[in-house]
């Protein structure tokens, strides 16, 4: 068995083309729906923090929106730049980067906020968001819906790469640290063409909706709505938090 290492331990981050095969639904329409619920029109500019392979921003750019994506993983940025050349993609850390401009809509999708493992890192990320916000900016954050990990609900136990060179099934197990609110996943990929198994890992923090609201309001935002949305078959329901800078 091969255990992944490097800037990311996630197979789908090392091979961004596989990410889009597993997560097949773009979040862009949901973001526009949520933005319009607050503003009634399309944003002129959009910043996606944790932009991954770039599909969501490419969809937004097709609507005439000026888009910029920032991702921590170099492989994701390289893939997005190659496949969506009309959109600007930049490698950066959400705790630190500064672009020197402000945006109408800022998104942090796909549980990227959950990589902020402690309060200090989360507050640094929110400071970055505020630095790129003007008074009418709408911030849309998609953390894990914690109900997928507690009670009678279960987190995703199986991930499928449906076809191509890497056709595979990934089986996941989880460990939960109650004291730190950290979830650790170990996922083993088994391939159909005789390749060796690959194991990848991650560690993320689970945030409850009221907890995130507290940190947003502590760091210069007003939370205007929190909604559940049926986003994909992999998770029970996605959770979206909408915020604007405090006046």
BELPEKA-V467272 format. One line per field, one symbol per residue. psi: psi as a letter, one per 20 degrees, with the letter a starting at -180 (. if undefined). burial: 1 if it has 24 or more other C-alpha atoms within 12 Angstrom, else 0. Layout:
psi=???
burial=???
This chain:
psi=pppqrbhqjphihhnhhhgihgnippighgggggghhhhjrqqhqppoolicijgghhghhhjjpoqpqpqhohhggggggghmiiqpppprpiihqpikrqqhppqnrkkhhiioirhggghgghhgghhjqahjpppopnrpohiiirbiqqrpipppohrahkprpppqqqqpohgikpppppppppqikjqqqpprqrprpppqghgggghghhkjqppiqpqqpohrigqgqqppppqqqq.
burial=0001000111111111111111100111011101100100011111111111111111111000111111111111111110010011111111111110011111111111111110100111111111111101111111111101100000110111100001011111110000001111111111100000111111111111100110111011111111111010001011111111100
